[in-house]
């Protein structure tokens, strides 16, 4: 069996890698935290996975160039807002690097003063960072889930696949 380092029959380019990753469906989330002086910050992410049930852990990939990364690591806490099926505009807002992402939104804070977007979410997980691992041009954040806040029941899910958004109705989650 050829080793990964000597097999030249398959190559990986950035374009091929990105095309392959576009074939992987991802749930769309907005990660929120508070920066200095409690200023809300956040970004859109599909790089999230459940890591452990006991203890409840999740993993989150964050681009090292993210303007929110220092606030997230400085606070050590964040909220994972799992977007409802109708959350495409919110996802785009938090992916836009120029917008005031929280302007005009209904948001509140959890018990650790982290902004939460329950009105737009199927569920919200309040998390505490337990490990930060450098991973190429990203950071892998491992976090413990401290509280699960209910969102809108029966809201379905927003997923990203093939570089497009797709709405999954609530019955897919049953």
C-alpha positions in Angstrom: 0.0 0.0 0.0 1.5 3.4 -1.0 2.2 5.9 1.7 0.6 9.3 1.7 4.1 10.8 1.2 5.2 8.7 -1.8 1.9 8.2 -3.8 2.2 10.6 -6.7 -1.0 9.3 -8.5 -3.2 11.8 -6.7 -2.4 15.5 -6.2 -3.9 18.2 -4.1 -4.2 21.8 -5.3 -6.0 24.6 -3.6 -8.7 24.5 -6.3 -9.2 20.7 -5.9 -9.2 20.9 -2.2 -11.8 23.7 -2.2 -14.0 21.8 -4.7 -13.9 18.7 -2.5 -14.8 20.7 0.6 -17.7 22.4 -1.3 -19.1 18.9 -1.6 -19.3 18.5 2.1 -22.5 19.9 3.6 -22.1 22.1 6.7 -24.6 23.5 9.1 -24.5 27.3 9.1 -23.8 29.0 12.5 -23.0 32.4 13.7 -20.3 32.5 16.4 -20.7 35.4 18.8 -18.5 36.7 21.6 -17.7 40.0 23.4 -14.5 41.9 22.9 -13.0 44.7 24.9 -15.5 46.8 26.9 -18.1 44.1 26.1 -18.4 45.1 22.4 -20.3 42.3 20.5 -18.3 40.5 17.8 -19.1 37.6 15.6 -18.6 35.7 12.3 -20.4 33.0 10.2 -19.0 29.5 10.3 -19.7 26.0 8.9 -16.5 24.7 10.5 -18.1 23.2 13.6 -18.4 19.7 14.9 -19.7 17.8 17.9 -16.6 16.3 19.5 -17.8 14.6 22.7 -21.1 13.8 24.5 -19.5 13.3 27.9 -18.2 15.8 28.6 -20.1 17.9 26.1 -17.4 19.3 23.8 -17.4 20.9 20.3 -14.7 21.9 17.9 -14.7 25.1 15.9 -12.3 26.1 13.1 -11.4 29.9 13.1 -9.4 31.6 10.4 -6.3 33.2 11.9 -7.1 36.4 10.0 -10.5 36.7 11.7 -11.1 40.0 13.4 -13.1 38.1 16.0 -10.4 35.6 17.0 -8.7 37.8 19.6 -12.0 38.7 21.2 -13.0 35.0 21.3 -9.7 33.9 22.9 -9.5 37.0 25.2 -13.0 36.4 26.6 -12.6 32.6 26.6 -16.3 32.2 25.9 -18.6 32.3 22.9 -22.1 31.4 21.7 -22.7 29.0 18.8 -25.9 30.2 17.2 -27.2 27.4 15.0 -29.1 29.3 12.3 -32.7 28.5 11.4 -33.6 27.5 7.8 -34.5 31.2 7.0 -31.1 32.5 8.3 -29.3 33.2 5.0 -29.4 37.0 5.3 -28.1 36.8 8.9 -25.3 34.4 7.7 -24.3 36.8 5.0 -24.4 39.8 7.4 -21.9 38.0 9.7 -19.7 36.9 6.8 -19.4 40.6 5.6 -16.2 42.1 6.9 -17.5 45.7 6.6 -20.9 45.6 8.1 -21.8 46.6 11.7 -23.0 43.0 12.2 -25.2 43.7 15.3 -26.9 46.9 14.1 -30.7 46.6 14.2 -30.7 43.0 15.4 -32.6 41.6 18.4 -29.9 40.1 20.6 -29.3 39.6 24.3 -26.5 38.1 26.4 -26.1 34.9 28.3 -25.1 34.6 31.9 -21.5 35.2 30.9 -22.3 38.4 29.0 -21.8 36.8 25.6 -24.1 38.0 22.9 -26.7 35.4 21.8 -29.0 35.5 18.8 -31.9 33.2 20.0 -34.5 35.0 17.9 -32.7 33.8 14.7 -31.5 30.4 15.9 -32.7 26.8 16.1 -30.6 26.5 19.2 -27.7 28.4 20.9 -24.8 26.7 22.8 -23.0 28.8 25.3 -19.4 27.6 25.3 -16.1 28.0 27.2 -12.8 27.6 25.4 -10.8 24.7 26.8 -8.1 24.4 24.2 -6.7 26.5 21.3 -4.7 24.5 18.7 -2.8 26.1 15.8 -3.9 24.3 12.6 -2.4 25.7 9.4 -4.0 29.0 8.6 -6.7 28.4 11.2 -7.1 27.8 14.9 -8.9 24.7 16.2 -10.9 25.8 19.2 -12.1 23.0 21.5 -14.9 24.2 23.8 -17.0 22.8 26.5 -20.7 23.4 26.2 -21.9 25.2 29.4 -25.6 25.7 28.5 -27.9 24.9 25.6 -30.5 27.7 25.0 -33.6 26.8 23.0 -34.2 28.7 19.8 -37.2 28.6 17.5 -38.8 25.2 17.7 -39.5 23.6 14.3 -37.3 26.1 12.5 -35.5 23.7 10.3 -31.8 24.2 9.5 -29.7 26.2 7.1 -26.8 24.3 5.4 -24.1 25.3 3.0 -23.3 22.9 0.2 -21.9 23.4 -3.3 -21.1 27.1 -2.4 -24.8 27.7 -1.9 -27.3 27.9 0.9 -30.0 25.3 1.3 -33.0 25.3 3.6 -33.8 22.0 5.3 -37.4 21.8 6.7 -37.9 20.8 10.3 -39.1 17.3 9.4 -35.6 16.4 8.3 -34.5 16.7 11.9 -36.9 14.1 13.2 
